[in-house]
Amino acid sequence: ILLSVFLFSAFHLISYFSESKKGKDFNENLLNEVLISDSKESSDEKIDASDYPSKTPFEANKNEISAFPDISVDFSKLKNIYKDCVAWIYCPGTCINYPVMQGNDNDYYLHKLPDGTDNFAGSIFMDFQDNKDLSLYTTTIYGHNLNDQTMFTPILKYRKDGFLEEHPYIFYFTEDRIYRLEVFAGVNTTATSDFYKKPITIEEFNRYLDSVLKKSCLTSEVDISSEDKVMCLSTCSGGAGQEYRFILYCKIVPIEY
């Protein structure tokens, strides 16, 4: 019996690491294909803020250069390869650097890579009910929390002191423009909670924001109002099969530069 248990566990462990490697290799190859580093920016170089005139609430200055991404995405190549890709999400200083997929339901990309290959790590994907133009009050993006610290695992680190200050911005690239996601709240919840319900009216959205701010486990200086649009980044926060979830809430700010 012990030998059977050992062999069963060993098989699943080997399968886990094998699929984990396949997922990592897939994304690394994709990064090499579609990402373009910004040649103007490097860790050893200061950038003149005048290079980035801004129409957003954040005025560009030398102390705030992280408010702009240091990469760009070749969407013509990306969309040509993966028809279901609607965006790219990138959080500097973390592993979050992935295409965002959208299927006909919320199950397909749960355990499939962007090319449709079965893989437990799945893909980062947008709720199938949401609009890719981010025109709804809230847009939800899902990603797994994995033992190898990939996919949306870094989202959970926003619950720790200091992580928000070190990673205040997440960048969201679409075919038409780039958005800065400014973190304003984080909520520990469950998969079936009201935090996953879509506000339809302005009154519902106001009540939704009020609930989020009251339940938030982090403090941010980002101002949010009913005039804004919100990105909800969702991941698991418990063991496999558990209902615990963590949602990171971000104000969606279009970048112009």
C-alpha positions as CSV (number, residue, x, y, z in Angstrom):
1,I,0.0,0.0,0.0
2,L,2.8,2.4,0.9
3,L,4.6,1.6,-2.3
4,S,1.4,2.3,-4.3
5,V,0.9,5.6,-2.5
6,F,4.5,6.6,-3.2
7,L,4.3,5.7,-6.9
8,F,1.0,7.6,-7.2
9,S,2.5,10.7,-5.5
10,A,5.7,10.5,-7.5
11,F,3.7,10.2,-10.8
12,H,1.6,13.3,-10.0
13,L,4.7,15.2,-8.8
14,I,6.6,14.4,-12.0
15,S,3.5,15.4,-14.1
16,Y,3.2,18.7,-12.2
17,F,6.8,19.7,-12.8
18,S,6.6,18.5,-16.4
19,E,3.5,20.6,-17.2
20,S,5.0,23.5,-15.2
21,K,8.1,23.5,-17.4
22,K,6.0,23.3,-20.6
23,G,4.0,26.3,-19.5
24,K,7.1,28.3,-18.6
25,D,8.8,27.3,-21.9
26,F,5.7,28.3,-23.9
27,N,5.5,31.7,-22.3
28,E,9.3,32.4,-22.7
29,N,9.1,31.6,-26.4
30,L,6.1,33.9,-26.7
31,L,7.9,36.7,-24.9
32,N,10.7,36.4,-27.4
33,E,8.3,36.5,-30.3
34,V,6.0,39.4,-29.5
35,L,7.7,41.7,-26.9
36,I,9.8,44.6,-27.8
37,S,12.0,46.2,-25.1
38,D,12.0,50.0,-24.9
39,S,15.5,50.9,-25.9
40,K,15.1,54.3,-24.2
41,E,14.9,52.7,-20.8
42,S,17.4,50.6,-18.8
43,S,18.2,50.0,-15.2
44,D,21.4,52.0,-15.6
45,E,20.0,55.0,-17.3
46,K,17.9,57.9,-16.1
47,I,15.2,59.1,-18.5
48,D,14.2,62.7,-19.1
49,A,10.6,63.1,-18.2
50,S,10.1,65.4,-21.2
51,D,10.3,62.3,-23.3
52,Y,6.9,61.3,-21.9
53,P,4.4,64.1,-22.1
54,S,1.3,62.9,-20.2
55,K,-2.4,63.8,-20.3
56,T,-3.2,61.5,-17.4
57,P,-3.6,62.6,-13.8
58,F,-0.1,61.5,-13.2
59,E,2.4,64.1,-14.4
60,A,5.6,62.5,-15.7
61,N,8.7,63.3,-13.7
62,K,12.0,61.7,-12.9
63,N,10.8,60.2,-9.6
64,E,7.8,58.7,-11.3
65,I,9.2,57.0,-14.3
66,S,7.7,53.6,-13.4
67,A,4.3,55.1,-14.3
68,F,5.2,54.1,-17.9
69,P,6.0,50.7,-19.3
70,D,9.4,49.7,-20.5
71,I,8.1,47.2,-23.1
72,S,5.8,47.2,-26.1
73,V,3.8,44.4,-27.7
74,D,3.7,43.4,-31.3
75,F,0.0,42.9,-31.6
76,S,0.0,42.2,-35.3
77,K,2.1,39.1,-34.7
78,L,0.3,38.2,-31.5
79,K,-3.2,38.3,-32.9
80,N,-2.1,36.5,-36.0
81,I,-1.0,33.6,-33.9
82,Y,-3.7,33.6,-31.2
83,K,-7.1,34.7,-32.3
84,D,-8.6,34.7,-28.8
85,C,-5.9,37.1,-27.4
86,V,-7.5,40.4,-26.3
87,A,-4.7,42.0,-24.4
88,W,-1.3,41.7,-22.7
89,I,-0.7,42.2,-18.9
90,Y,2.6,43.2,-17.4
91,C,3.7,43.9,-13.8
92,P,7.3,45.1,-13.7
93,G,9.5,43.3,-11.2
94,T,7.2,40.2,-11.1
95,C,6.6,37.2,-13.4
96,I,3.3,38.7,-14.6
97,N,4.1,39.2,-18.3
98,Y,1.4,37.3,-20.2
99,P,-1.2,37.4,-23.0
100,V,-4.8,37.8,-21.9
101,M,-7.2,35.4,-23.6
102,Q,-11.0,35.4,-23.8
103,G,-13.0,32.3,-24.5
104,N,-16.7,31.6,-25.0
105,D,-16.9,30.6,-21.3
106,N,-14.7,30.8,-18.2
107,D,-13.7,27.1,-18.4
108,Y,-11.8,26.8,-21.6
109,Y,-8.6,28.7,-20.7
110,L,-8.7,27.6,-17.1
111,H,-6.5,24.6,-18.0
112,K,-5.3,25.4,-21.6
113,L,-2.4,27.4,-22.9
114,P,-3.1,30.2,-25.4
115,D,-2.6,27.7,-28.3
116,G,-5.2,25.3,-26.9
117,T,-2.8,22.8,-25.4
118,D,-4.0,21.1,-22.2
119,N,-2.0,22.3,-19.2
120,F,-3.0,22.7,-15.5
121,A,-1.4,26.2,-15.4
122,G,-3.9,27.4,-18.0
123,S,-3.8,31.0,-19.3
124,I,-4.5,34.5,-18.0
125,F,-8.0,35.2,-19.3
126,M,-10.8,37.8,-19.3
127,D,-14.3,36.9,-18.1
128,F,-16.3,35.9,-21.1
129,Q,-19.1,38.3,-20.2
130,D,-16.7,41.3,-20.3
131,N,-16.0,43.7,-23.1
132,K,-12.5,43.8,-24.5
133,D,-12.7,47.5,-24.9
134,L,-13.1,47.8,-21.1
135,S,-16.3,49.7,-21.4
136,L,-18.1,48.1,-18.5
137,Y,-17.9,49.4,-14.9
138,T,-15.7,46.4,-14.0
139,T,-13.6,44.0,-16.0
140,T,-12.4,40.8,-14.4
141,I,-9.1,39.0,-15.3
142,Y,-8.5,35.5,-13.9
143,G,-5.2,33.6,-13.3
144,H,-4.1,30.7,-11.2
145,N,-2.0,30.9,-8.0
146,L,0.7,28.2,-8.6
147,N,3.3,26.6,-6.4
148,D,6.0,27.5,-8.8
149,Q,5.2,31.2,-8.2
150,T,4.1,31.9,-11.8
151,M,0.8,33.2,-13.4
152,F,-1.1,35.4,-10.9
153,T,0.7,34.2,-7.7
154,P,2.3,37.7,-7.3
155,I,-1.1,39.2,-6.9
156,L,-1.3,37.7,-3.4
157,K,1.9,39.6,-2.4
158,Y,-0.1,42.9,-2.5
159,R,-1.4,41.8,0.9
160,K,2.1,42.2,2.4
161,D,3.4,45.5,3.7
162,G,5.6,47.3,1.2
163,F,4.7,45.3,-2.0
164,L,2.2,47.9,-3.2
165,E,4.8,50.7,-2.8
166,E,7.3,48.7,-4.8
167,H,4.8,47.7,-7.5
168,P,2.3,50.5,-7.7
169,Y,1.5,50.0,-11.4
170,I,0.5,47.1,-13.6
171,F,0.3,47.7,-17.4
172,Y,-2.4,46.5,-19.7
173,F,-1.8,46.6,-23.4
174,T,-4.5,46.3,-26.1
175,E,-4.3,46.5,-29.9
176,D,-5.4,50.2,-29.7
177,R,-3.8,51.6,-26.6
178,I,-2.0,51.1,-23.3
179,Y,-3.5,51.4,-19.8
180,R,-2.0,51.8,-16.4
181,L,-3.7,49.8,-13.7
182,E,-3.4,51.7,-10.4
183,V,-4.0,49.5,-7.4
184,F,-6.6,51.0,-5.0
185,A,-7.9,47.9,-3.0
186,G,-7.6,44.2,-2.3
187,V,-10.3,41.9,-1.0
188,N,-10.1,38.4,0.5
189,T,-13.3,36.6,-0.6
190,T,-14.8,33.4,-2.0
191,A,-15.6,32.2,-5.5
192,T,-19.4,32.8,-5.0
193,S,-19.3,36.1,-3.3
194,D,-21.1,39.3,-4.4
195,F,-17.7,40.7,-5.3
196,Y,-17.9,38.8,-8.6
197,K,-21.3,40.2,-9.5
198,K,-21.3,42.8,-12.3
199,P,-22.7,46.2,-11.4
200,I,-25.1,47.3,-14.2
201,T,-26.2,50.8,-13.1
202,I,-24.3,53.7,-11.6
203,E,-26.1,53.2,-8.3
204,E,-25.0,49.5,-8.2
205,F,-21.4,50.6,-9.1
206,N,-21.3,53.1,-6.3
207,R,-22.5,50.5,-3.8
208,Y,-20.0,48.0,-5.2
209,L,-17.1,50.5,-4.7
210,D,-18.2,51.2,-1.2
211,S,-18.2,47.5,-0.3
212,V,-14.7,47.0,-1.9
213,L,-13.2,49.9,0.0
214,K,-14.7,48.8,3.3
215,K,-13.4,45.3,2.9
216,S,-10.0,46.1,1.5
217,C,-7.0,44.6,3.2
218,L,-4.6,47.2,1.8
219,T,-4.3,50.9,1.9
220,S,-3.7,53.0,-1.3
221,E,-3.5,56.7,-2.1
222,V,-5.2,56.2,-5.5
223,D,-8.6,58.0,-5.7
224,I,-11.5,56.1,-7.2
225,S,-15.0,57.3,-8.1
226,S,-18.0,56.2,-10.1
227,E,-16.6,58.1,-13.1
228,D,-13.7,55.5,-13.3
229,K,-13.6,52.0,-14.8
230,V,-12.2,49.2,-12.6
231,M,-10.0,46.2,-13.4
232,C,-10.4,43.2,-11.0
233,L,-7.5,40.7,-11.0
234,S,-8.7,37.5,-9.4
235,T,-6.7,34.5,-8.2
236,C,-7.1,31.6,-5.8
237,S,-5.8,32.1,-2.2
238,G,-6.3,28.7,-0.7
239,G,-5.4,25.1,-1.5
240,A,-6.6,23.2,-4.5
241,G,-10.4,22.8,-4.6
242,Q,-11.0,25.5,-2.0
243,E,-13.3,28.4,-2.6
244,Y,-11.0,31.2,-1.2
245,R,-10.1,34.0,-3.6
246,F,-8.3,37.3,-3.6
247,I,-9.2,40.1,-5.9
248,L,-6.9,43.0,-6.6
249,Y,-8.8,46.2,-7.7
250,C,-7.2,48.7,-10.0
251,K,-8.3,52.0,-11.5
252,I,-7.9,51.9,-15.3
253,V,-6.0,54.9,-16.6
254,P,-5.3,55.3,-20.3
255,I,-1.7,56.2,-21.0
256,E,-0.9,58.9,-23.6
257,Y,2.7,59.5,-24.6
